[in-house]
Each structure stands twice: as structure tokens, then as C-alpha cells.
Amino acid sequence: MDRLSPLQLFIAAAEAGSFSAAARRLDLGPVQASATIARLERELGTRLFERSTRRLRLTEAGEQWLPHARQMLAAWEDGQAALRDVAGDEQPLSGRLRVSLPSDVGRQHLWRWIEDFVAAEQGPGLQLELRLSDRVADLVQEPVDYAVRYGEPPDSSLVALPLAPDNRRVLCASPAYIARHGQPRTPADLKAHDCLRWGLGEGLHGRWRFTSPSGEAVAVEVSGSRVADDGGLVREWALAGLGLAYKSGLDMAADLAAGRLVALLPGWLGEPAPLHWVTLGRHRLTPALRRLAAELRRRCEAL
């Protein structure tokens, strides 16, 4: 294990372009990370990185050694997978489970479902770290091993297990809002309504897309008096009667079932919002993790 830690750190630093990001990824202190790389360079007898105050990049020797380091680490991980196969598929979750969850569905449902699974598995000494945010976690640069994400994973290096592949956005409002302002009959009517928008950084989800009953794709630019960077707050605003929300059906399912919110534009389909469990590398998908993903998918389908 002492030999593997420098390998993991070297690969993480090469991928992230930063010692500090690699240290966070592996839960190390920056001084420890820098000392580990320096020790590795002494053992190999060559510099692996060119360091400056502005950037970190591999030397020619580092570029040459990187595929060998990856091969060595992959061989270790393949060996671990083989041992798991010998032990069978019933090994419980163990070690540290670091997962990034979307804020709204994470707070409402996912954390409880994960806790239920962990309690049933009864794994020895499991450490659970959940990060709830609508910001997309970087699985390379951040200390997160798994993420639950809406949308199709854009990065081909990610392995994705579908949790809710058919999930869509739903346009809805509270009965109080509808009583005051009426219901839109077509997407074009949204221009006359207060639409609760969601955004992160410079991105704003203000162009809402629908599919008509005849199959025609329609998009409309909406406006409103409120914007949030947290999907849970958008739902709370809708519940308070402050506007129309256009969010994942998983986020809104409990409120729709209880009558606290009303689905609008019957016959129109909201845009797809598939939910996936994602990670870097198939070696991370142990039998226990696959069982967890399967349980989350079952719960999503029931919801």
C-alpha cells in the first residue's frame, strides 16, 4: 500500500494539473502530497513535474512514466476485483463512500434511501460522506468518488448506471398560484407567468423545452422575479405560490401526489432529465455498489 499511494498521487496530479487538487482528491495534506511526490522522484531518479507558481505540468520523463503508473495501478485494481469475485457478491459496503448528490432529490429522498441500504447491508466500519449541491462535482479534482447526476454524462471517461432513465421535467404550480393567475394552456402562455428559474454561475435555465401532443418540439424563453442556484429553493418557492416551477419529476413527485402542487400543460411532455450514478472507472463498481445503484433505481421507479 505504501508503494501504491505515490502512484495514485502521481496519476491524480497529472490528471488534475495541481498538487493541491490531487491532495484533496486523496484526502491528503498539501505538504504531505508534495513530500510524497518529491520522494517518488528521488526513488525514480528523475523529475516528473515542472513546477511554477501558475501551473504544474509533466516533464518528458513524467509523460513517459504516466502510462506505466496507470498500468501498475490498474493491475492492482484488477487484482482487487478478482478477489471480490472469489469472495462472492455478498460482501457489504465498507471503507469510505463519498458521494455527490443533487440538492433537492438528495435532501428529499436519496440520503434516506442510501441510509436504508447501508443499515440493511451492515458493513463493517463504513464511513459515509454525502455532498449535497446542484453544482456538478469534478470526480477528478475533488474528494468525491461517486456522483448522482441529472442528464446524460458528457464525459466519456465516466461510467454511468441509470437510476431513472425515463425521468422528465414537470411544469407545476401551487393551487394558490393557479387560483390567482390561472393555468397556461400552451408553452407560449408561460410568457405571461412568473417563472421560477434555476441557474449556476453564468448558466441560467431560462429556456424551457416541451414536446407537443403531436410530437413537435417547442422552446420558450421564460422570465420571472426569482432565480436560485438551489433546486430545493425553487420547489419551496413553488409551494409558497410564488410562481411556476419546471423541475425534475423526481423532485416534485411527493408534492404532486399530495396535491401541494398541480401538474400543468396536460398532454405536453417536459424535457428529459435522466438520473445516473456515475464514477471514474469500472473498478469502483463493486458488487455492493451495483446493489446500491439497483436499489436506488427501484426506489426512483416507485417514486
Secondary structure as UniProt FT lines:
FT   TURN            2..3
FT   HELIX           4..16
FT   HELIX           19..25
FT   TURN            26..27
FT   HELIX           30..44
FT   STRAND          49..51
FT   STRAND          56..58
FT   HELIX           60..87
FT   TURN            89..90
FT   STRAND          96..101
FT   HELIX           103..105
FT   HELIX           106..110
FT   HELIX           111..121
FT   TURN            124..125
FT   STRAND          127..132
FT   TURN            139..141
FT   STRAND          146..150
FT   TURN            156..157
FT   STRAND          158..164
FT   TURN            165..166
FT   STRAND          168..173
FT   HELIX           175..181
FT   HELIX           187..192
FT   STRAND          197..200
FT   TURN            201..202
FT   STRAND          203..205
FT   STRAND          207..211
FT   TURN            213..214
FT   STRAND          217..221
FT   STRAND          227..228
FT   HELIX           231..239
FT   TURN            240..241
FT   STRAND          244..248
FT   HELIX           249..258
FT   STRAND          262..263
FT   TURN            266..267
FT   STRAND          269..270
FT   STRAND          275..280
FT   HELIX           282..284
FT   HELIX           287..302
//
